[in-house]
Amino acid sequence: MTYIIGEPCVDVLDRACVDVCPVDCIYEAEEHKMLLINPEECIDCAACEPVCPVMAIFAEEDVPEGDNWEKFTELNYTYFGQSRDS
């Protein structure tokens, strides 16, 4: 499991989550105008979730349902060249 950053982060780019991440697994994806979490580096510590001012970070199993959210789950994997199945 990993944490997923979704649509509320687009154009916000608040870096509170970056500041608290103990493994530096959150990166700016300039072309998407948001931050993304590298699922291979994420240690599932949940430190990022409560500090997000726009509530854009979810444990993967808690990402809201729907196509709009699903595309952000996929983006968090594919941006780092990974698959959800790995």
Helices and strands as residue ranges (DSSP letters): E 3-5, G 7-9, H 16-20, E 26-29, G 30-32, E 34-37, G 49-51, E 57-59, G 60-62, H 67-78
